[in-house]
Amino acid sequence: MAVAPVFLQYNQRIEGRLCREFLASLIRALIEWEIRQAMTRENPSELSVHPEDQGCDAPFATQLLAIFDDLARHRLFEGDTVLMDLSKCDHC
C-alpha cells in the first residue's frame, strides 16, 4: 500500500481517510485468513481463481472478490415498494 500526501482542510478528514484505509486492509486480511482456514479444513490443494483457470494455493482477497465482479443487484425502493430494478445480470 502506497502512501501519498493528502491535502485536506480538516484533520478529521485525514483521520477518516486513514480509518477507512485501515478498515479496508483489515477486511481484506480477514477474508484471506478465512479462506485459507477453510482451505486447511476442507483440504483442497488449490482454488481456480485466475482467468487462465490456474490453481492457487493461497488466493488473495482481490482475486476472490473478482469472481463476483459481474454480479450486482441495484433496486430503488420507496418504503417497502420496489420502484425500479437496475440489476446488471439477469439471474440476480
Rosetta blueprint (number, residue, H / E / L):
1 M L
2 A L
3 V L
4 A L
5 P L
6 V L
7 F L
8 L L
9 Q L
10 Y L
11 N H
12 Q H
13 R H
14 I H
15 E H
16 G H
17 R H
18 L H
19 C H
20 R H
21 E H
22 F H
23 L H
24 A H
25 S H
26 L H
27 I H
28 R H
29 A H
30 L H
31 I H
32 E H
33 W H
34 E H
35 I H
36 R H
37 Q H
38 A H
39 M H
40 T H
41 R H
42 E H
43 N L
44 P L
45 S L
46 E L
47 L E
48 S E
49 V L
50 H L
51 P L
52 E L
53 D L
54 Q L
55 G E
56 C E
57 D L
58 A L
59 P L
60 F L
61 A H
62 T H
63 Q H
64 L H
65 L H
66 A H
67 I L
68 F L
69 D L
70 D L
71 L L
72 A L
73 R L
74 H L
75 R E
76 L E
77 F E
78 E E
79 G L
80 D L
81 T E
82 V E
83 L E
84 M E
85 D E
86 L L
87 S L
88 K L
89 C L
90 D L
91 H L
92 C L
